Amino acid sequence: MAKPTDAEVKTRKVFFFLFVLFEIAFIILFRTVSNYAEYTADTPNNMNFNTPGSTVYPTDRLEYIFFVNIITMTLIGYGLLYSYNRAHGFVAFLYTLLISGVTFQWALLMNEFWERVNSGEWSTEFFITIPSLIKACYTTTAVLITFGTIYGRANIVQLVFIAGFEALAYALNRYIIQYQLNTNEIELAIFVHVFGAFFGLGVSLFTSSGPETVSATAAGHDGSTQDSNIVSVLGTLILFVFFPSYNAFVAAAGHRSRVIVNTFLATTSSALVTFAFSALTNGGKWRMSEIRNATIAGGVAMASSISVLCGPAAAAGTGLVAAIAVQVFIKFIHPKVFSSLKDAHYTHATHAIAGLVAAVGSMIAIADAYSQATFYGDRTTAFYPSGENAAGNLVAAYFVTVGMGLFQGIFVGGLFGNKFFAQISGGADY
């Protein structure tokens, strides 16, 4: 790593001073608009967690279990997953921590702002709860998916500014597709994965490639080493383990067990198919870039209505389809169409393609559920109040998300991904 010049050091100090100002602004905003609900004798906290014969968890403790699982997946899973490349290596893990610190706090405020826009209620304080934190984790996941495309090609100052604008764009898109198109919140594949992938695609059009990234791509590999692959696969395993919790939290309490089981069946199916397909298409050898990405395709595909509406066989089949679709894209389509973007991690392939499988599968599952009026004893109208328009609304939600993600990514990339901003923010290496 080249030693920074005096001008670069001075510029970095200015921008990191700006980060401190960001935090001061967050503190002022939290002091102004947020608080906690008052504690009463009826609060679920009073329930004895160890009461003999009790099968009911206190609400906040159950939510905390979900929070621990989801934040572990978000920070540690994606942080280690992106440490595959020798050009940025374990620094990607540190970048993930810094970017998440900014995104979490800003996402809390942005998500609540659009909730207030929908409800029209502005007179009450914003009570921050564990579900608020989990929704901020979903926003952060979308941002990290975007950064999987541009790690190594943008400095930390650029990444922080892009994260701030993407959190705002994510909340706006969520408001449109959840409240204006009546899309169920369980469609995380569209909310998070598709949006993050296409936002990253837009930003990638403006980020320049570092020398390590270029040389790795020209050599026909992703710049990984044996050690970095081990670290990256550990991140994949963490994602694999915690995807059921990630998908289940936004489901209704009576549906969570089904979502967890279906997600696990889909991820195990995608893992098995990934190893088989990779060996088949690579002369009997496993390709680590395919193993890292296609293995989690089933989890992405289950972040949708499929995980609630369908049975075990359909869940396993969806994992199979998602894994094959991701590997076909990585193997045959990405090198011809997207190679110029230097997305060595194949972030777009993993999240956009698996997200497409989830969207199409959800449309089919919703249409089938409405044709039968019920699913597993539940009324379909209780799951999707928009009635027979639910599948059509989901189609609209998918294309709105693609358009919002791509064009907002292009706008933000044009502002902060260009060479001029990279130079004034202190160069590409930290």
N, C-alpha and C positions, 0 to 999 in steps of 0.2 A: 504494500500500500504506500503510495507516494506521500511524502510529508507535505502537509498543507502550507500554502504560502501565507505571508502575513495578512494579505488582503482577504484571503479565505477565512482565516481565523477570526478576523475582525467581523466579517459578515456573519459568521456562525454565531458569534456572541450576541449580535444584534437580534438575530432570529430566535435564539433560545431565550433571550430576555422577553421577546414577544410571547413565547410559550408561557412564561410566568404571568404575563398580563392576561393571557387566556384563562389561566386558573383563577386569578383574582376575579375576573368577570364571572366565571362559574359560581364562585362563592357568593358574590353579590346577588346573582340570579336565584340561587338556592335560598338565600336568606330572604329574598323578596317574595317569592311565589310558592315555596314549598314548606311542608311541615309533616308531622305525624298525627295520625288519628289518636284521639283520647282513649286511654285504657279504662275499661269498665269491667264490672264483675261478670259480665256475660262473654267477655272476650275468650275465644277458644284456648288461649294460653293457660287458662285455669284448669283445663282438663289434665288429669294425671296420665302422663305418657305410659306409666307402668301399672295402670289399674288392671288387676287380674280379670281376665275374661273380656277385656276391651279390645275390639278390633278396629276402632276408629282412631286415626291419627289426628292430633290437633292440626288445624288447617295450616298454620304458619310453619309447623315442623315438616309436614309433607311438602309444602312449597320450598322449604329450605333444601330438602333432599334433591328436588328437581334443580334448584339453583346451583348447588355444588356440582352436580353432574354436568349441567349445561355449560357452566363457566369453565370447568375443567376441559370439556371438549373444545370450547371456543379458544381459550388461551393456549393450553398445553398442546392440544391436538393439532390445531393449525400451525402453531408456532414451530413444533417439531417437524411437521409435514413439509414446511417450506425451507427446512434446513438441509435439503438434499444437494444443493449446488455449492461447489467449492468457492465460487466467486463471492458469495455472501454468507454461506454456511450458517453458523450458529448466531451470527449477527441478526439474521431474520427473526430469531426467537426474541431477541431484545427489542427489535423494531415492533414486533407484535405486541409486546408489553406496553411500550410507549404509545403506540397508536391506539391501543385499546383504552388506555387511561383517558385519552382525549375523547374518543368516540363514545364510551360508556356515559360520561357525564353529559355530553351534548345531546346524545340520543334520548336520555331521560326527558330533557326539556322539549326536544323536537316532537317526540312521540306524544307527549301530553298536550302540546300546542294543537296538534291536529285532532286529538280527541276532543278538545274544547271547541274547535271549529265545527266538528260534527254535532256535538251536543248543544252548542250555543250557550253553555254555562261558563261564565267568566268571573262570577262573584266569589266563588269558594277557593280555598287554598288547594294546592296540588299535594295530596298525600302520597308520599313515596312509599311503596310497598315492595315486597319480594317479587310479585308479578311484574312490577315496573322494571326491576333490575333484569328480569329474564327477558322481557321485550327489548331492553337495551342490548342484551347479549345477542339477540337475533339481528339487530341492526349492525352490531360489531362483526358478526359472521359475514354479512353481506360485504362489508368493507374489506375484511380479510380475504374473501374470495376475489375481490377486485385486485387486491395487492399481490395475490399469487401470480397474476399475469405480469406485474411490473416490478417485482422485487429484483434488485440488482441493476435496474435501469432508471431509478429515481432516488434522490437523496431523501433523508429523513424529513427535511423541511417541506419538500414537495408532498411527501406522503401524508404529513399531518394536515396540510391545507386541503388536500384531496379528500381525506377522511372527514373533515368538517363539513364540506359541501355535500359529500355523498350521504352522510347521516341525514341532512336536510332533505335531499332528493328521495332517499328511501322512505322517510316519513310521509312525504307528499304522495308518493306512489301508493303506499299502504292505505292512505286515506281514500284515494280514488277507487282502488279495486276492492277494498273491504266495505266501505260505506256507500259509495256511489254505485258500485256494481254488485253489491250484496254478496261478495265472495266470502266463504267461510274462512276464518282465521287459520284453519288447519292447513291451508294450501301454502305451506312454508316453501315448497319447491319453487313456487312462482314468486312469493313475497321476497324470499331471501336469495335462493340459489340462481334463479334466472336473472333477477335484477342485478345481483353482484357480478355475474358473468358478463352481461351485456354492458354494464357500466364500465367494467374493466376493458372490454373490447374497445369502447369509445376512447378511453384514456390512452390505451396502447397505441392508438394512431399517432400520438404526439410524443411519447416517451422514446428517447434515443436508446440505443443498445450499448451497454458497456463492452469493453474488449473481451472479457471472459465469456460473456454471453454469446457474442458473435463467433468467437473461435470454437466454442462448444457446439453451436448449431452447425457451423461449417464442417466440423468433424463428424457430425451425425449422431451426437449424443447430447445429454442435457447437462454436462459439466459436473456430474456426480462422481463420488469416490465410494469405495466400499464402506468406509466409516460413515460418511454422510448418508448413504443409503440405509444403514442400520438405524440411524437417528430418525430418518424420515419415515421408515416403516413403523417405528415406535409411535410416531404421530398418527399413522394410519390405524394402528391397533387401538389407540385411544378413541379416535373417531368411531371405529367399529363398535367399541364397547358402550359408548354413551349416546349413540344415535337413537336408541329406543326412548330414552328420557327426553332427548331434544325434540323428538316428534310428538311425544305423548302429552307434554304439558299443556298445549293449546287445545287438546281434545276435551270433550265433556268428561266428567268424572266417571260416568258409566261406560265410556268408550276407551279409557286409557289402557286397560288391560289388553284389549284387542289390538290397539295401536302398537304397544310394546311387543307383543307376540309377532304380529305381522312384520314389523320392522326388523326384528331379529331373524325371522325366516328369510326376508328379502336380502339382508346383508350376508347371511351365510350362503345363500344361493349365489349371490353375485361374486362372493369370494371363490367358491368352488369353480364357477364357470370362468372366472378371470384366469385362474391358474391353468385350467385345461385349454382355454382358447389361446393364451399367451404361448404355451408350449407348442401348440399346433401350428401357429403362424410364425414361430421363430426357430424352427429347426430343432424342436425338442427342448429349447432353453426358455427360461422365464425372463421377461423383460421388466426391469424394476419400475420403469415409468408407468407401465400398464398395471402392475401389481399395486403400486401406490394409489392410483386413481380409480381404476375400474372396481377395485374391491369395495369402495364405499358408495358405488353407484346405486346399490339397492337401498341404502339408507336415504339417499337424496330422493329417489323415486317414491319412497314411502312417506315422504313429508307432504302428504296430500290426502285427498278424500279416499284414495284406495285403501289406506291403512284402517279406515273405519268401515267402509262399505263392503269390502271383499273378504273372502275366506282365506284359509291357510294356503291352499293350492294357488290361488290367484296372486297372493303375496310373493310366494316363491317364484312363480312364473314372471312376475314383474321384475324381481331382482335379476333373473336370468336375462330378460330382454334388455334391461338397463346396462348390465355389464357388457353384453355383446355389442350394443350400440355404441357405448363409450370406446371400446377397444377398436371397433371398425373405424370410428372417427379418428382416433389417435394414429392408427396404422396406415390408413389409406387416404383420408380426407385432409387431415391437418397438415401433412407435409406439402400438399399441393395448393391448398387454399390459404392457410393461416401461418405458414412458416415465416413470412415476412414480419409478423408481429413478435417473433422471438419469444413466444409463450412456451418456454421449455418445460414448465410444470404441467402443461395441458389443462390449465384451470378452466378455460372455456369449454374444452371437450367434456370434462367431468361434470361440471355444474349445469351448463346450458343443455347438453344432450340428455343427461339424466333428468333434468328439469322438464325437458320436452316429453320424455317418456311418462313422467308423472302427470303432466297436464293432459296428454292424450288419454292416458289410463283413467284419470279422474273424470274426464268428459264421458267416457264410455260407462264407467261405474255409476255416475249420477243418472245418466239416461236410463240405465237398466234398473236402478233403484226406484225411479219415478214410475217406470212401467209396472212395477210390482207394488208400489205404494208404501211398502215397508221393507226394513232390513234388520234382521236379528231382533225382531220385536219392537223396533222403533219406527215411528212415523217419519217418512222421508221429508215431509214438510217441516218437521221440527229441526231437521238438520240443515236444510236449505230453504229458508222462508220464501225465496223468490220463485218457488213453484216450478212449473215446467220450463221456465226460462233459465234455470240454474246452469244447465250445461252450456247454453249460449252465452250467459254472463261470464262463465269461466273461460270460454274462447276469447271473449273481449278482454278479460283481465290479463290473459297471457300476452296478447298482442300489445295491449297498453303498456305492460311491464317491459316488453322487449323494446318498444319505441322510447319509453321514458328512460330506461336504463342506457340505451345506446346514445341517444341525442344529448342527454344530460352528461353522460360520460365524455362525449365529444366536446361539449362546452367547457367542462371542468378541466379536461386534458389540454384544451387550447389555452386556458388561463395558467395552469400550474405545471403542465407536463412538458412544456416547450424548453428548448435549450437556453433561451434567455433567462427564464426564471430559475433554471437549474444553476446557471452561472452566478446570478446575483444572490442565490441562497447558499452559496458556499461549495459548489462542486458536487460530485456524485458519491464520494466516499467519506465515511465517518468512522 
